């Protein structure tokens, strides 16, 4: 459905469950409601499991992308298990966005070296790094995987001393990067357009009957 079709369906449903004196919404307001509704529906599918069934896979396949990165710099804040400096991603993500705003959900990450492909990556935090960098029984390696942590909003790779030459991300792009409004139709599979409309109507009704709950709902699903 186009934006205007989604708006028309949303208005029809909204009017059927509200009194005749319920306030209406402008194109801009419906665009905001539909965009937030899209975000919530995508989150629901991801929580349910994108690989649970074919419907979930098809519903948001437009947002699933694989990106590759090849520019790295030595990072003086961290070291590999052999004592050499770790490597940090030194390139901007596609379309100049930061990782936190570009990816809504990470499905898979892997790295390559000059000799090995498809090396798993284990997400860690600084506490894990500090406790285990000297632990020979928990060392990163090319079989079990390298470690990756976020620093200054970019990945840092902790390895056995091997130089990471490629970094690959299979992720779900943030649905807010593809808003639904007068200038943009919904890009997701039409199979969930009605779900998005129903979610937008729920939000519209909540904005009238439960303003506090509506604001809390927006905050809960706000863009990170």
N, C-alpha and C positions, 0 to 999 in steps of 0.2 A: 504494500500500500504506500501511496505517497503521503506526505505530511498532511495535506488537505483531507485525504481519505481517512487517515488516522484521527485527525481532529474531528471530522464529522461523526465517525463511529463513537469516539469518546464523548462527544456532546450528547449524542442520542442516548447512550447508556447513562451518562451523568444525569440527564433530565428525567430519565425513567425511575431513578431511585432518590430523587430530591424533590422538594416542594417547588412549586412554580415560582416562588419568590427567591429561590437560591441564586446567588450571584453567578454571573457568567465569567468567562475567561477570554482574554485576548489571544491572538496568535502567539505573541511572545510568551505569555503565561503557559499556554498549552505546550509550546516548544520546550519550556523548562520542565514541565511535568512529564512530558514524554521522554525527555533525555534522562531524567532521574529514574523514571520507570524502566527504561532500557537497561540502565546500570544495575538496578535491583534484579531484573529478570536474568541478566547475565550472571550475576553473583549466585543466584539460586541454582542455575544450571551447573556452575562450577562446583558448588558445594555438593550437588547431587552426584557429580562425576561426569566429566566430559566424555569419557569412554564407556559410560554405563550403557548407552544404546545409540543407535544411529540417529535418532531424533536430536539428542543432545549434541552430537558431533556436527550435524548439519546446521543446527540452529545458530551457532556462533562461528562457523568455519571461516567467515570473512575476517574475523578478528585474530585468528591463529596465524602467526607468522614465524618464520625462522630467519634470524639475523646472524650474520657472521662479522667478526671483528678481528683485525690483524695488527693493529698498532699498539705497541706496549712500551712502557718506560720502567726503569728500575725504581723501586720504591724503598726509600731509606728507613721507613717506619717499621718494616717487617722483613724477616729473613726466612729462607728455606731451611729445611732440616740439615742441609750440609753447610749452613752458615752463609751461603751466598745471598745477595739481596733478592727479595721477592720481585715479581713483576706486577705492574698495575696497568689496567686498560688505559690507554692514552689516546682515545678517539671519542668524538661525540657520537651518540646513538643516531639512528636515522631521523631525518627531519629535525635535527637539532634539539630533541627533547631529552630531558633527564630520564634515567631508568625508572625512577619512582613514578613519574607521570606518564611514561610511555606504556609500561607494562602493568596491566591490571592483575595478571596472574602468570607465574612462571611454570611451564609444564615440564621443561627439561633443559639442562645445561650440560655441555661437555666441552672438552678442550682437546687440542692436538699439539704434538711436538713435531720436530723434524723427522722423527722415526715412528711415531705412534699416533693413530687416529682414535676418536671416540673414547677419550679418557673420561670416566665419570668425575663429577665435581660434587664434593660434599659441602653444603652450606654450613659455615661455622660463625660464631661470634668472637669478639675479642677475648672473652673469658676462656673459651675453649682453646683458642690459640695460645694464650699465655700459659695455661696449665699443661698443654700437651706438646708444645714445640720441642721440648727436650725428652719426650717420652718415646723410646724406640719401639714400643709396642703399639703405638697409635700413629705412626708416621704416614704421611701421604705417599702414595706410590702410583705407578701407572696402571696397576691392576685394580686395586681397591678404589683408587681415585685420588685426585688432588683436592686440596682445600680451597675454598673461595670465601672471602669475607668482603663486606662493603666498607669502603673508606672514602670519605668525601663523595659519596654517592656513585662511586665507581668500583668495580670488582678488583680485588687484589688476590693473586693466585699464589698459594703456598705449595711448593712442590718438593721433590726429593733432590732438587738441584737442576732438574730438566727445565729448559726454557720453553714456556708456552708460546706457540707460534700462531695459534688460532683459538678463538673463543666463539662458541655457538650457543644461541639462545632460542629455544622454541617457547614462545610466550603468547599470551592473549593480550592484544593491545587494549588500552583503556577505552571502553565504549564512549566515554565523553569526548574522545578525539573525533568521533563521528556523531555529532549532535543531530537531533531530530528537530527541525524548525522550518520556518517558511522557506528557507533557502536550501534545506537539506532533507531529503527523504531518508527513511530508515534503510540502512545498508545490510541489516541482518536478514537471515532467511525468513521468508514470509510466514513460515509455520509458527513463528512466535510473535508476529505483529499483533495478533489479538490479545496475547498475554500482556504485551507492553501497554496496549490500550486499556485493558482492565486494571493494570497496576496504576496507570496514570489517573484513571477515574477514582481509584481508592485514595490516591494522594490528594486529588482535587477535593474529594468529599472530606477528607481529614483536615485539609486546610481551612475548611469552613466550620466543622463541628468540633475539632480538637486541635487548635492552633499549636499548643505546646507539644502535643504528640507528633504533629506534622514536622515541627522544627527538629525534634529529636530524631525523627526518622531520616530527615535530610542529613543531619550530622552523622548518623550511623553509617550512611552510605556515601559520605562525602568523598570527593576525589582526594587521594592521598598525595 
